Amino acid sequence: MNKLDKSLVAQRDISSEVKSAEIFTAAGYSPKAADAIVAIDATMQRIRRSIAKREFVADILAEMGGIDLQQLDVMSAVSHWHPATPEDADREVTVGTIAERLHIDPSRASRLVAEIVDRGYIRREASQSDSRRIVLVATEKGWAFGEEFRRRKGDMLAAALKSWTEEELVLFGRLLDRYSNWGREGLKALGREPKDD
């Protein structure tokens, strides 16, 4: 991209930011608050791109060997690493649960599960509540892998946030959680009912 092209892109980006800020000032926000909202949205775009690439997570997996990003997602779902609710943490996991949690079709979920079973990280067993149903559970190897992965990821996050104060971390955690509901709250404010996750 030459200098002229870069200049045009920069001008378009600035124009887009100004138009976005105008939306928020028209909604009653001060110019300073409107600029902050535009900056937050731009930051969230960068975060979404980073999450989609998951380069840092991929680096950890490459160091550890064994599984790839999609297989890690299966391990996470089977092991309840990030349950949505306390009830979800105790839910038996089936191939259908994997498909639901990862937003993929059941046949893709089945293939991913088979790969992880073949590598010895999870196993199939009869459900405690219904012996006709097959559920997925982590093996000793799977639990060990998960613990090591989370330790390495935790070390990386701990190092990255070392310069933050306790107050900053607590405030950011609270505000980020609050911000995460902007879509639902926005729909409600517009008189529309958000869909359940």
N, C-alpha and C positions, 0 to 999 in steps of 0.2 A: 504494500500500500504506500503510495507516494505522499508527500507532505500535503498536497492539495486535498487528496482523499481523506487524510487524517483530520485535516481542518474542517472539512464538511461534516464528517462523522461527529466531531466534537461539538460543532455548532448545532447539529441536529439533537444531540444528547442534552445540551444546555436548553434548547428550545423545548424539548420534551419535559425536562425538569421544571421549567418555568410554568408550562401548561398544567403540569401535575400540581404544583404549588397553588396555582390559581383555583383549582378544584377545591382545595382545602380552605383557602381563604374565603371562597364563596360559601362554604359550609359553616363559616363562622369562626374559624381558627385564626389566630394572629399570624402575621407573615413569618415570624420566627418559628412558631409551632408548625406551620405548614411546611416550611423548609425542613424541619426536623422529621416530619412524617415522610417526606420524599426521601430523605437520607436513610431512614429506617427501611423503607421499601427497597431501596437500592441495595442496602446491606443484606436484606433477606434474599434478594435475587442471587447475590454472590454466594450466600450460604447454601441456597438450593442447588446451585451449580456444583458447589464443592461436595455436597452430600450425594448428588447424582454420580459424580466421578468416584468419590470415596477413595481418593488416592492414598491417604494416610492409612486407612484401614487395609487397603490392598497391600501396602508396604509391610504392615505387620504380618498379614497372612503369608506374604512371600517369604518373610524371614522364618516363620514357623513351619511352612510347608503343610501339605495335607488337604486343605480345602480352599475353594474360591469364594467370592463374595456372595453369590446366590446360595451356595451351600451353607455359608455362615448364617444367612438369614433363616434357613431351615433350622439350623442348630439353635438359634435364638428363639424361634417360635416353639420348638420342642422343649427347650429348657426354661421357658418363661422368663427370659432375661429382663424384659420390659413389659410386664403385664399392664393392661389398660385399667383393670380394676382388681381388688382383692379376690373376687370370685374367679376372675380370669386366670389368676396365678395357680388355682387348684384344678382348673379345667383339664380334662383328658384331651390329648392332642391326637388327631387323626390326620390322614392325608387331606381330608376336606378342610380341617382347621388350618393346615399349612396353606392351602389354596386361598382361603379366606383372608388370613393374616398377611400374606404376601401379594394379594390381589393378582393372582395368576390362575390359569385354568387348571382344573383337577389333573389333567393328563400331564401337564408340565410339573405340577407338584409331585405327582407320583414318580416321575423320572428322577427329580432331585432327591426325593426320599430314598429311592433305590440306590443312588450313588453314595449317599451318606451311610446307608446301611452296609453297603459293600465295603466301605472304608472302616467300618467298625465303630462309628461315632454314635449311632443310635441303633435301637433294635425294635422290632415289632413284638407286641405281646397282647394277650387277651385282656380286654377291659375288666376292671374290678367290678363295675356295675352291670355289665352286659357281656358275658363271655363270647357272644357271637360277634362282637365288634373288636376290631384290631386297633390298638393305640400305639403311639410312638413314644419311646422313652430314651433318654440319654444313657449311654453305657459309661463305665468307669473311664474309658478312653475319651469319650465325649465330654464328660464333666471336667476331666483334667485339661483337655484342650480349651474348653470354655473359660476355665479359671485362669489359665495362662494368657489367653487372648485378652481377657478383661483386665488382667494385671498390667500387661504391656500398654493397652489403650489408656488405662488409668494413669500410668506413669507419664505418658505423653501429655495427657490433659493436665495433670498436676504440675508438670514443668511449665506448660504454656500459661497457666494461671497463677504462677508463683508471685508475680508482681501485684496481683489484685489484693485489695484489703478484704478483711472479713465482711465489712459493711457493704462493699461493692458487690461481692459474690452473693450475699443474701438478697440485696436489693435487685440485682440483675436476675437472679433465679425467680423472684416473685414477679417482676415485671415481664420477664420472658414468658412465664406461664400465663399471665394475664393477657399478653399480646397474642399468644397462640390461639385464643378464642375469638380473634377479631372477625373471622369469617362468619361464625355463628351469630355473634353479637350484631354484626352488620346486617345480616339477613333479617334478624328479629326487628332491628330498628327500621328496616324497610317494609315491615309487615309480612315477611315471608318466613315460613317455617323451615329451619335447617333440617336436612336429612340426618338420621342417626348414623354414626360411624359403624 
